[in-house]
Amino acid sequence: MDMTSQLQAQPSADGRAVVHLVGRLNDAVFSFLGPATTALAEAGIDQCVVLIDDPRGAHLKPRFHGNVELVAAPYEQKALRRWSGLSAAFRGVVSRRPLRAIHLHGLMPLLLGRGIARSFGAGAVPVYFSPHASPSLRPRGAFGALIGPLVKGILATKRQRTIVNMLEEAYTLHRVTREPIHVVEGAVPPVFFDTRRHEARRPLIVTGSRDDEPRSVELIAQLAVLLSGDDLQVAFNWIGRLGSASVARLKAANVGYFEASDDAEIALRLACGWLYLAPRSGPPGFPVFVAAAMALGLPCAVIGSPEHSDLIRDGETGFLCRTDNEVMRCIGRLIDEPLLRKQIGQAARREAENRFSPGRFRDSLFSAYELDVQTGY
C-alpha cells in the first residue's frame, strides 16, 4: 500500500492518538477539522488524519498544525480503488498505535471506518461521527443498525435553529444510537478578531468564498451593474478563489477580484469594506465568510437561509433578506447611515466573540470528547 505521511506528530505523554478519517478534504470539512485538530494538538494530544490525496484539497494540507500527522492514500480515478486505498491506509494506522478516539468525517468514512474500528477491538474506544455535507442517512433497514453499536457521539457544526432540524443525518443517528448530539459550532481564526477595520473612502461592498459559487457570482455581478452609476459610486470586491469563468464574469461587471486563501490576507481585504454581502448561503455547512465578517465587526446583509438564520438575528446582528429587492434596501440603509453600520457591526462582533472564538470552540470540542477543558486529558 503506497501512502505518504506528510507531517510527523510529536508523541503525547501516553502515546494514545485521535485518528480522523476524512476522505476528500475540502473547505467545508476543513472549516471544522482544521480548528479541531489545532485545539487538540495545542493540548498535546497525538493525532493522525487519514485522507485521500486529492489534488483539489492540496492547498489545505499545509494549514494543519505542525504536530498533526497526515496519512494520504493515493488519489485514484476509479472510486472503488480510491475508497479501497483509503480503507487500507486507515486500517494500517489504527492497527499500529493505541487509540484515544476515532472521528469519522462524512458518510463514506463512516461506512468504511466503523467496521475496521470494530475489527481491531476498538469497541472500548469512543467513535465520533460528523456528517458535514454528507447525503442524508435513512432510518430504515440494516444501515442504521450497523451504526448504532459503534458511534459514541455525533459532533456537528450547528447550522439550523433546533437540534431536530439541525442536520438530518445527525438526527437520524441520534434516533438509532440513542447517543447524544454534541453541537460544536465552527471557529473563526483569531486573525479576524485581531484585524482592525478601516473603511474605504467610498462605499465598498465585500463578499467572497473559498469555493467557486457561480450563482452567487452572477448575483453579485448583477448588483454591481445596477449600483454602478456615477452618482452612487459603489464598488464591489470579491475575495477568495474562483474559476476562470466566474472571474471573467466579475471583471465584466467591474467587480474587483482578489484571489486569496491565507486568513490574514482575507481579513485585510474584508476589513476595508463598508458591509459584507452574502446573496446566497453557498454550500451546506458553516458559513465561514459570514462568521469571519462578523468577527471583524462588519455589518452583514444576507439572504435568509437555515445557515444564515442561525448566525444572524435580523435587525440586531445583521440583516436577513428574503428577496433581492430587500438586499438592495439593506445596502442603501447601511451606506447612508454610518451610525447603523457601526451599531450592527459592533453587535455582530460581540456575537462572534460569544459563539465563534477559538476558546469557545475548544471548550465545546473538549466537552464533546469528554476531555478536561484545562489539561486536554
C-alpha positions in Angstrom: 0.0 0.0 0.0 1.5 3.3 -1.1 0.7 6.0 1.3 2.6 9.1 2.5 3.0 10.6 5.9 3.3 14.3 5.3 3.8 15.6 8.9 5.1 13.6 11.8 3.4 14.5 15.2 5.2 14.7 18.4 4.1 11.9 20.7 1.8 12.8 23.6 2.5 11.7 27.2 0.5 8.4 27.0 1.0 7.8 23.2 -2.7 7.4 22.5 -4.0 9.2 19.4 -7.2 10.6 18.0 -7.5 9.3 14.4 -9.6 11.3 11.9 -10.8 9.5 8.8 -11.8 12.1 6.2 -12.0 11.0 2.6 -11.8 14.1 0.4 -10.5 17.2 2.2 -12.4 20.3 1.1 -13.0 23.7 2.6 -16.3 22.7 4.2 -14.7 19.8 6.1 -11.5 21.8 6.9 -13.6 24.6 8.5 -14.3 22.2 11.3 -11.4 19.8 11.1 -8.7 22.5 11.0 -9.7 24.2 14.2 -10.4 20.9 15.9 -7.0 19.3 15.2 -5.3 22.5 16.2 -7.1 22.7 19.5 -6.2 19.1 20.3 -2.6 19.5 19.1 -2.1 22.5 21.3 -3.3 20.4 24.2 -0.6 17.9 23.5 -2.8 15.2 22.1 -1.5 12.9 19.4 -3.5 12.9 16.2 -3.5 11.4 12.7 -5.6 12.5 9.8 -6.2 9.8 7.2 -7.4 11.2 3.8 -7.3 10.8 0.1 -4.5 12.7 -1.6 -7.0 14.6 -3.8 -5.2 17.5 -5.6 -8.3 19.6 -5.1 -7.5 19.7 -1.4 -3.8 20.1 -1.7 -3.9 23.8 -0.7 -5.4 22.8 2.7 -2.8 20.3 3.9 -0.2 22.9 4.8 -2.7 24.6 7.0 -2.8 21.8 9.5 -1.0 22.2 12.8 2.6 21.0 12.6 2.0 18.3 15.2 -0.7 16.6 13.2 0.3 13.6 11.2 -1.2 13.3 7.8 -1.5 9.9 6.1 -2.6 10.3 2.5 -3.9 7.4 0.4 -3.2 7.8 -3.4 -5.8 9.5 -5.5 -7.2 7.0 -7.9 -9.5 7.9 -10.9 -11.8 4.9 -10.1 -13.9 5.5 -7.0 -13.7 1.9 -5.9 -9.9 1.9 -5.9 -9.9 5.3 -4.2 -12.0 4.2 -1.3 -10.2 0.8 -1.1 -6.9 2.7 -0.7 -8.3 4.9 2.0 -9.6 1.9 3.8 -6.2 0.2 3.7 -4.5 3.4 5.0 -6.9 3.7 7.9 -6.6 0.0 8.8 -2.8 0.4 8.9 -3.0 3.5 11.2 -5.4 2.0 13.7 -3.6 -1.3 13.9 -0.2 0.1 14.8 -1.0 2.6 17.6 -3.0 2.9 20.8 -6.2 4.9 20.3 -7.8 7.7 22.3 -10.7 8.2 19.9 -11.7 7.8 16.3 -13.5 10.5 14.5 -15.2 9.8 11.1 -15.9 12.8 8.9 -18.6 12.2 6.3 -20.8 9.3 5.1 -18.2 7.2 3.2 -15.6 7.4 6.1 -18.4 6.3 8.4 -19.2 3.3 6.2 -15.5 2.4 5.9 -14.3 3.2 9.4 -17.0 1.6 11.6 -16.2 -1.9 10.6 -12.4 -1.5 10.6 -12.5 0.1 14.1 -14.6 -2.8 15.4 -12.5 -5.5 13.8 -9.4 -4.2 15.7 -11.2 -4.4 19.1 -11.8 -0.6 19.2 -15.2 -1.1 20.8 -14.0 0.5 24.0 -12.6 3.5 22.1 -15.0 6.4 21.6 -16.0 6.8 17.9 -17.5 10.1 16.8 -19.2 11.0 13.5 -19.5 14.4 11.9 -21.9 14.4 8.9 -20.6 17.6 7.4 -22.3 17.8 3.9 -22.9 14.1 3.5 -26.1 12.8 1.9 -28.9 12.2 4.3 -28.8 8.9 6.3 -32.1 7.0 6.2 -33.5 5.5 9.4 -34.9 2.3 7.8 -33.2 -1.0 7.2 -29.9 -2.6 8.5 -27.9 0.5 7.5 -28.9 2.3 10.7 -28.5 -0.8 12.8 -24.8 -1.0 11.8 -24.2 2.5 13.1 -25.9 2.1 16.5 -23.4 -0.1 18.4 -20.3 1.9 17.3 -21.0 5.6 17.4 -20.1 7.2 20.7 -21.3 10.6 19.8 -22.1 12.9 16.9 -20.2 16.2 16.5 -21.9 18.6 14.2 -21.4 22.2 13.1 -24.6 24.0 14.1 -26.4 25.3 11.1 -30.2 25.5 11.9 -32.4 26.8 14.7 -33.1 23.5 16.5 -31.2 20.2 17.0 -34.1 18.3 15.5 -33.7 20.3 12.3 -30.0 21.0 12.5 -28.8 18.1 10.4 -31.0 15.3 9.2 -28.1 12.9 9.2 -27.2 13.7 12.9 -30.8 13.4 14.0 -31.3 10.1 12.2 -28.2 8.7 14.0 -29.4 10.1 17.3 -32.7 8.2 17.0 -30.8 5.0 16.0 -28.0 5.1 18.5 -29.6 7.0 21.4 -26.3 8.7 21.9 -26.2 12.5 22.4 -25.7 15.0 19.6 -22.9 17.3 20.6 -23.2 20.7 19.0 -19.8 22.2 18.3 -20.1 25.5 16.4 -17.5 26.5 13.9 -14.5 28.5 14.9 -13.3 31.8 13.3 -9.5 32.1 13.2 -8.0 34.6 15.7 -6.7 36.9 12.9 -10.3 38.0 12.1 -10.8 39.1 15.7 -7.4 40.9 15.8 -7.6 42.8 12.5 -8.8 46.4 12.8 -11.4 47.8 10.4 -10.6 50.6 8.1 -13.4 51.6 5.8 -12.5 52.5 2.2 -13.0 56.2 1.2 -16.0 55.4 -0.9 -18.8 52.8 -0.4 -17.3 49.3 -0.8 -19.3 46.1 -0.6 -17.2 43.0 0.0 -18.1 39.3 -0.4 -16.3 36.1 -1.1 -15.9 32.4 -0.7 -13.3 29.7 -0.6 -15.1 27.7 -3.4 -16.4 28.7 -6.8 -20.0 29.7 -6.5 -21.3 30.6 -10.0 -24.8 31.5 -8.9 -23.5 33.9 -6.2 -21.1 35.4 -8.7 -23.9 36.0 -11.1 -26.0 37.8 -8.5 -23.1 40.0 -7.3 -22.3 40.9 -10.9 -26.0 41.9 -11.5 -26.0 44.0 -8.3 -22.7 45.7 -9.3 -24.1 46.7 -12.6 -27.3 48.1 -11.0 -25.3 50.1 -8.5 -22.6 51.3 -10.8 -24.0 54.7 -11.5 -21.7 57.7 -11.1 -24.0 59.2 -8.5 -23.8 56.1 -6.3 -20.1 55.3 -6.6 -20.5 51.9 -5.0 -17.7 49.4 -5.5 -17.7 45.6 -5.1 -14.8 43.3 -4.2 -14.8 39.5 -4.2 -12.2 37.8 -2.0 -11.4 34.1 -2.3 -10.8 31.6 -5.1 -12.9 31.3 -8.3 -12.7 29.6 -11.6 -11.8 31.4 -14.8 -15.4 31.7 -16.0 -16.5 33.3 -12.7 -13.5 35.7 -12.7 -14.4 36.8 -16.2 -18.0 37.5 -15.2 -16.9 39.6 -12.3 -14.4 41.6 -14.4 -17.1 42.3 -17.0 -19.2 43.8 -14.2 -16.3 45.8 -12.9 -16.1 43.9 -9.6 -12.7 43.7 -8.0 -11.4 40.1 -7.6 -8.6 39.3 -5.1 -7.5 35.6 -5.1 -6.6 34.8 -1.5 -6.6 31.7 0.7 -4.5 33.0 3.6 -6.6 34.1 6.5 -4.5 37.2 7.2 -4.9 38.4 3.6 -8.6 37.7 3.6 -9.1 39.6 6.8 -7.2 42.7 5.5 -9.3 42.6 2.3 -12.6 42.3 4.2 -11.6 44.9 6.8 -11.9 47.8 4.3 -15.5 47.0 3.4 -18.5 49.1 4.4 -20.6 45.9 4.6 -20.5 42.2 3.8 -23.0 40.8 1.4 -23.9 37.2 1.0 -26.5 36.8 -1.7 -26.8 33.0 -1.3 -25.9 30.7 1.6 -23.4 28.7 -0.5 -22.6 25.1 0.1 -24.1 23.3 3.1 -22.3 23.8 6.4 -20.8 26.5 8.5 -20.9 29.9 6.6 -17.2 30.6 7.2 -17.0 34.0 5.4 -20.1 35.4 7.1 -18.8 34.4 10.6 -15.4 35.9 9.7 -17.0 39.2 8.6 -19.0 39.3 11.9 -15.7 38.8 13.9 -14.2 41.8 12.0 -17.2 43.9 13.0 -18.6 44.2 9.5 -22.4 44.6 9.2 -23.8 41.8 7.1 -26.7 41.7 4.7 -27.5 38.1 3.7 -30.3 36.1 2.0 -32.2 34.2 4.7 -31.4 30.5 4.9 -31.1 28.0 7.7 -27.3 28.6 7.8 -27.6 32.4 7.8 -30.6 32.5 10.2 -28.6 30.6 12.8 -25.8 33.1 12.6 -27.7 36.4 12.4 -30.5 37.9 14.3 -32.4 40.2 11.9 -32.0 43.8 12.7 -29.7 43.2 15.6 -26.5 41.5 14.4 -27.1 41.8 10.7 -29.9 41.8 8.1 -31.7 38.7 6.8 -33.3 39.4 3.4 -35.9 37.4 1.6 -35.5 38.9 -1.9 -33.0 40.8 -4.0 -35.1 43.9 -3.5 -34.7 43.6 0.2 -30.9 43.2 -0.3 -30.9 46.5 -2.2 -32.8 48.3 0.5 -30.4 47.0 3.2 -27.4 48.1 1.1 -28.9 51.5 0.8 -29.6 51.9 4.5 -26.1 50.7 5.5 -24.4 53.0 3.1 -26.5 56.0 4.1 -26.4 55.5 7.8 -22.9 55.3 9.3 -24.2 55.0 12.9 -26.3 52.0 11.9 -23.2 50.4 10.3 -21.3 50.9 13.5 -24.1 49.6 15.8 -24.8 46.5 13.7 -21.1 45.8 13.2 -20.3 46.0 16.9 -23.3 43.7 17.8 -22.1 41.2 15.1 -18.6 41.2 16.6 -19.9 40.6 20.2 -22.0 37.7 18.8 -18.9 36.2 17.1 -16.9 36.5 20.2 -19.5 34.7 22.3 -20.0 31.9 19.7 -17.1 31.5 17.3 -14.0 32.4 19.2 -11.2 29.7 19.3 -11.6 29.5 23.1 -15.3 28.8 22.9 -14.7 26.2 20.1 -12.1 24.5 22.2 -14.3 24.2 25.2 -17.2 22.8 23.2 -15.0 20.3 21.4 -13.3 19.1 24.6 -16.7 18.7 26.3 -17.9 16.6 23.4 -14.7 14.5 23.5 -15.1 14.2 27.3 -11.7 15.8 27.9 -10.7 18.1 30.7 -11.0 21.7 29.4 -7.9 22.8 31.3 -5.5 20.0 30.5 -7.0 18.3 27.5 -6.9 14.9 29.3 
